[in-house]
Amino acid sequence: MTDSATQARRKKAKDDDVDVSRPELGEIVTELDKAVVETSEWLSRFHRSALCKVKPDPDLIAPDPAGHTEFGTWYAEREGTGIFDQPAFADLAVAHQSLLSHASIIARRAWRDDRVPVEEYDSLHEKHRDFNDKARRMARAFRAALSDLDPLTGTHTRQGMERDLAREQQRANRSHQPVCLALADIDHFKKVNDTYGHQTGDRVLTAVTRILMDSLRPYDSIYRYGGEEFLLCLPETSEADARATLDRVRHHIEAAIMQAEDGSEFSVTCSFGIAKLEPRQPLRSIIEHADQALYKAKDSGRNQVCAWSAGDM
């Protein structure tokens, strides 16, 4: 893999595959749902003014009505950063601004005038429908993404794993670039739970996950495959590079100090099994190869990185 190609891939990952935590996804879904309700309530006050011929509230006729709303303020504080740099958010903000600005123009005179031009009122309804459609569609998408994240570790679940891996396999087939899968398993994890309790076990899982996330690249994928087992997808990575990367991760995990509920300190290790993601091989077979390599790492004393070979069958 050339340096320029790697840099291009990294840039694409930065632009398109923004890492969003589970709490952040939850906040986005909540704010999008609230925005739909808030906008409807804003328009209800607009209609009251227009129909009852009473002076509109100051925020309805402000120069920047969207800036006086909770959604407008929330988005403005995040605009252009991380996931909020995506076009869908910019489109939603434009729809929100267009709707409220249009309603504000009508509100300035509707409470005094006998009638509002039909075409202006129809346009207002169309803009309201457009905003609601965009906000609800985005909320559904982020809600789906939220359901695909493990609540404890924040990694992807197995729910969309095969779909994602099939897509990566197709990409590898087109680009002729190597891809490796790896299974990672925390050694003697049952002993951790038995000795220190399940709350400490959960702490270990989140700590190991954080090390994995911090040590891998933005476009690598991490899935919680089982209780203490993770599946890693490493695009554009040869077997030798995967070994080197995971050996470095293994050392980071081994060096980390874990803390139990009672304050006592201990450490854990992790074993890894690697298999190449061959373009025309069934995914289940490749994962089985990674599992066989992991078994070899465990059988060889744990805290090791092993790669699958035909001799392991």
C-alpha positions as CSV (number, residue, x, y, z in Angstrom):
1,M,0.0,0.0,0.0
2,T,1.5,3.4,-1.0
3,D,1.8,6.2,1.4
4,S,-0.4,8.5,-0.8
5,A,-3.1,5.8,-1.0
6,T,-3.0,5.3,2.7
7,Q,-3.3,9.1,3.3
8,A,-6.2,9.3,0.9
9,R,-8.0,6.5,2.7
10,R,-7.3,8.2,6.1
11,K,-8.8,11.4,4.7
12,K,-11.9,9.7,3.5
13,A,-12.3,8.0,6.9
14,K,-12.0,11.4,8.5
15,D,-14.5,13.0,6.2
16,D,-17.1,10.2,5.9
17,D,-16.7,7.8,8.8
18,V,-16.8,10.1,11.9
19,D,-16.5,8.2,15.1
20,V,-19.7,9.0,17.2
21,S,-20.1,7.6,20.7
22,R,-23.3,6.0,22.0
23,P,-24.1,9.0,24.3
24,E,-23.6,11.4,21.3
25,L,-25.9,9.3,19.1
26,G,-28.5,9.3,21.9
27,E,-28.3,13.1,22.2
28,I,-28.7,13.6,18.5
29,V,-31.8,11.4,18.3
30,T,-33.3,13.3,21.3
31,E,-32.6,16.7,19.9
32,L,-34.0,15.8,16.4
33,D,-37.2,14.5,18.1
34,K,-37.4,17.7,20.2
35,A,-36.9,19.9,17.1
36,V,-40.0,18.4,15.4
37,V,-42.1,19.2,18.5
38,E,-40.6,22.6,19.1
39,T,-41.1,23.7,15.5
40,S,-44.8,22.6,15.6
41,E,-45.3,24.6,18.9
42,W,-43.5,27.6,17.3
43,L,-45.9,27.4,14.3
44,S,-48.9,27.0,16.7
45,R,-48.0,30.4,18.2
46,F,-47.7,31.8,14.7
47,H,-51.2,30.6,13.8
48,R,-52.7,32.0,17.0
49,S,-51.3,35.4,16.1
50,A,-52.4,35.3,12.5
51,L,-55.9,34.0,13.2
52,C,-56.7,35.8,16.4
53,K,-55.1,39.1,15.1
54,V,-52.9,39.5,18.1
55,K,-49.3,40.8,18.0
56,P,-46.9,38.0,17.5
57,D,-44.4,37.1,20.3
58,P,-41.0,38.8,19.8
59,D,-39.1,35.6,18.9
60,L,-41.5,35.0,16.0
61,I,-40.6,38.2,14.3
62,A,-36.9,38.4,15.3
63,P,-34.3,39.0,12.5
64,D,-33.0,35.4,13.0
65,P,-36.0,33.4,14.3
66,A,-34.1,30.1,14.0
67,G,-31.4,31.4,16.3
68,H,-34.0,31.9,19.1
69,T,-35.0,28.3,19.1
70,E,-33.5,25.4,21.2
71,F,-32.7,23.4,18.0
72,G,-31.1,26.4,16.3
73,T,-28.9,27.1,19.3
74,W,-28.0,23.5,19.8
75,Y,-26.9,23.1,16.1
76,A,-25.1,26.4,16.0
77,E,-22.8,25.3,18.9
78,R,-21.8,22.2,16.9
79,E,-22.0,23.3,13.3
80,G,-19.0,22.1,11.2
81,T,-17.6,19.8,13.9
82,G,-17.4,16.0,13.7
83,I,-20.7,14.4,12.6
84,F,-22.3,17.8,12.3
85,D,-20.0,18.6,9.3
86,Q,-22.1,16.1,7.3
87,P,-24.3,17.5,4.5
88,A,-27.5,16.1,6.0
89,F,-27.1,18.4,9.1
90,A,-26.4,21.4,6.9
91,D,-29.5,20.6,4.8
92,L,-31.7,20.3,7.9
93,A,-30.4,23.6,9.3
94,V,-31.2,25.3,6.0
95,A,-34.7,23.8,6.0
96,H,-35.2,25.0,9.6
97,Q,-34.0,28.5,8.8
98,S,-36.1,28.7,5.6
99,L,-39.3,27.6,7.4
100,L,-39.0,30.0,10.3
101,S,-37.8,33.0,8.3
102,H,-40.7,32.5,5.9
103,A,-43.2,32.2,8.8
104,S,-41.6,35.3,10.4
105,I,-42.1,37.4,7.3
106,I,-45.8,36.4,7.2
107,A,-46.2,36.9,11.0
108,R,-45.1,40.5,10.8
109,R,-48.2,41.5,8.8
110,A,-50.7,38.6,9.1
111,W,-52.0,39.8,12.5
112,R,-52.9,43.2,10.8
113,D,-53.9,42.1,7.3
114,D,-57.3,40.7,6.4
115,R,-55.8,37.8,4.6
116,V,-52.5,36.0,3.8
117,P,-51.9,35.1,0.1
118,V,-52.7,31.5,-0.5
119,E,-49.4,30.8,-2.3
120,E,-47.4,32.1,0.7
121,Y,-49.4,30.0,3.1
122,D,-49.1,26.9,0.9
123,S,-45.3,27.5,0.6
124,L,-45.2,27.6,4.4
125,H,-46.9,24.3,4.8
126,E,-44.5,22.8,2.2
127,K,-41.5,24.0,4.1
128,H,-42.9,22.6,7.3
129,R,-43.4,19.2,5.7
130,D,-39.9,19.3,4.3
131,F,-38.3,20.1,7.6
132,N,-40.3,17.4,9.4
133,D,-39.4,14.8,6.7
134,K,-35.7,15.6,7.0
135,A,-35.6,15.6,10.8
136,R,-37.6,12.4,11.2
137,R,-35.5,10.6,8.5
138,M,-32.3,11.6,10.2
139,A,-33.7,10.5,13.6
140,R,-34.6,7.1,12.2
141,A,-31.1,6.7,10.8
142,F,-29.3,7.7,14.0
143,R,-31.7,5.5,16.0
144,A,-30.8,2.6,13.8
145,A,-27.1,3.4,14.3
146,L,-27.7,3.5,18.1
147,S,-29.3,0.1,18.1
148,D,-26.1,-1.3,16.3
149,L,-23.8,-0.2,19.2
150,D,-23.1,-2.3,22.3
151,P,-24.5,-0.4,25.3
152,L,-21.4,-1.3,27.5
153,T,-18.5,-0.9,25.2
154,G,-19.8,1.4,22.5
155,T,-18.4,-1.0,19.8
156,H,-20.6,-2.3,17.0
157,T,-22.7,-5.4,17.7
158,R,-22.9,-8.5,15.5
159,Q,-26.2,-7.2,14.1
160,G,-24.6,-5.5,11.1
161,M,-21.3,-7.2,11.2
162,E,-21.7,-9.6,8.3
163,R,-23.2,-6.9,6.1
164,D,-20.2,-4.6,6.9
165,L,-17.7,-7.4,6.3
166,A,-19.3,-8.4,3.0
167,R,-19.0,-4.7,1.9
168,E,-15.3,-4.7,2.9
169,Q,-14.8,-8.0,1.1
170,Q,-16.2,-6.5,-2.1
171,R,-14.1,-3.4,-1.7
172,A,-11.0,-5.5,-1.3
173,N,-11.9,-7.5,-4.4
174,R,-12.1,-4.2,-6.4
175,S,-9.0,-2.6,-5.0
176,H,-6.8,-5.7,-4.7
177,Q,-5.7,-4.5,-1.3
178,P,-5.2,-6.9,1.6
179,V,-7.7,-7.0,4.5
180,C,-7.3,-8.9,7.8
181,L,-9.8,-10.0,10.4
182,A,-8.8,-10.7,13.9
183,L,-10.5,-12.2,17.0
184,A,-9.4,-10.8,20.3
185,D,-10.2,-12.5,23.6
186,I,-9.4,-11.2,27.1
187,D,-7.5,-14.0,28.8
188,H,-8.9,-15.6,32.0
189,F,-11.8,-13.1,32.0
190,K,-14.0,-15.5,34.0
191,K,-11.4,-15.4,36.7
192,V,-11.7,-11.6,36.8
193,N,-15.4,-11.8,37.3
194,D,-15.1,-14.5,39.9
195,T,-12.4,-12.7,41.8
196,Y,-13.5,-9.1,41.6
197,G,-17.2,-9.2,40.6
198,H,-19.1,-8.4,37.4
199,Q,-18.9,-4.7,37.8
200,T,-15.1,-4.9,37.7
201,G,-15.5,-7.2,34.7
202,D,-17.5,-4.5,33.0
203,R,-14.7,-2.0,33.8
204,V,-12.2,-4.3,32.2
205,L,-14.3,-4.6,29.1
206,T,-14.6,-0.9,28.7
207,A,-10.9,-0.3,29.4
208,V,-9.8,-2.9,26.8
209,T,-12.3,-1.4,24.3
210,R,-10.8,2.0,24.9
211,I,-7.3,0.7,24.2
212,L,-8.5,-1.0,21.0
213,M,-10.1,2.2,19.8
214,D,-7.2,4.4,20.7
215,S,-4.7,2.0,19.1
216,L,-6.4,1.3,15.8
217,R,-7.1,3.6,12.9
218,P,-10.3,5.5,12.3
219,Y,-11.4,3.2,9.5
220,D,-10.7,0.0,11.3
221,S,-13.8,-1.6,12.8
222,I,-14.4,-3.2,16.2
223,Y,-17.3,-5.5,16.9
224,R,-18.3,-7.1,20.2
225,Y,-18.4,-10.7,19.1
226,G,-19.1,-12.4,22.4
227,G,-18.8,-11.8,26.2
228,E,-15.1,-10.9,26.3
229,E,-14.4,-11.4,22.6
230,F,-14.1,-8.8,19.9
231,L,-13.8,-9.1,16.1
232,L,-11.5,-6.5,14.4
233,C,-11.6,-5.7,10.7
234,L,-8.3,-4.1,9.5
235,P,-8.6,-2.8,5.8
236,E,-5.5,-2.3,3.7
237,T,-3.5,-4.4,6.1
238,S,-1.2,-7.3,5.3
239,E,-0.9,-10.3,7.7
240,A,2.6,-9.0,8.7
241,D,1.2,-5.5,9.4
242,A,-1.7,-7.0,11.3
243,R,0.7,-9.0,13.5
244,A,2.8,-5.9,14.3
245,T,-0.3,-3.7,15.0
246,L,-2.0,-6.3,17.3
247,D,1.3,-7.1,19.0
248,R,1.5,-3.4,19.9
249,V,-2.1,-3.4,21.1
250,R,-1.4,-6.5,23.2
251,H,1.5,-4.7,24.9
252,H,-0.8,-1.7,25.6
253,I,-3.4,-3.9,27.2
254,E,-0.8,-5.8,29.3
255,A,0.7,-2.6,30.6
256,A,-2.7,-1.0,31.6
257,I,-3.5,-1.0,35.3
258,M,-7.1,-2.1,36.0
259,Q,-8.8,-1.2,39.3
260,A,-11.4,-3.3,41.1
261,E,-14.4,-2.0,43.0
262,D,-12.4,-2.4,46.3
263,G,-9.5,-0.3,45.0
264,S,-7.1,-3.2,44.4
265,E,-5.1,-3.1,41.2
266,F,-4.4,-5.8,38.7
267,S,-3.7,-6.3,35.0
268,V,-5.1,-8.5,32.2
269,T,-3.8,-9.8,28.9
270,C,-5.4,-10.5,25.5
271,S,-4.9,-13.1,22.8
272,F,-5.4,-12.5,19.1
273,G,-6.1,-14.7,16.1
274,I,-5.6,-13.3,12.6
275,A,-7.1,-14.5,9.3
276,K,-6.9,-12.8,5.8
277,L,-10.2,-11.7,4.4
278,E,-9.9,-13.5,1.0
279,P,-12.3,-11.9,-1.6
280,R,-14.0,-15.2,-2.7
281,Q,-14.1,-17.1,0.5
282,P,-17.2,-17.4,2.7
283,L,-17.1,-15.0,5.6
284,R,-18.0,-17.7,8.1
285,S,-15.0,-19.7,7.0
286,I,-12.7,-16.7,7.4
287,I,-14.0,-16.0,10.9
288,E,-13.6,-19.7,11.7
289,H,-10.0,-19.4,10.5
290,A,-9.5,-16.4,12.9
291,D,-11.0,-18.5,15.7
292,Q,-8.6,-21.4,15.0
293,A,-5.7,-18.9,15.1
294,L,-7.1,-17.5,18.4
295,Y,-7.2,-21.1,19.8
296,K,-3.6,-21.5,18.8
297,A,-2.7,-18.3,20.7
298,K,-4.5,-19.6,23.8
299,D,-3.0,-23.0,23.5
300,S,0.5,-21.6,23.2
301,G,0.2,-19.8,26.6
302,R,-2.1,-16.8,25.9
303,N,-1.1,-13.2,25.6
304,Q,0.0,-13.9,22.0
305,V,-0.8,-13.0,18.4
306,C,-1.2,-15.9,16.0
307,A,-2.2,-16.0,12.3
308,W,-4.1,-18.8,10.6
309,S,-2.4,-21.1,8.2
310,A,-3.7,-24.1,6.3
311,G,-1.8,-26.4,8.7
312,D,-4.2,-25.2,11.5
313,M,-7.1,-27.1,10.0
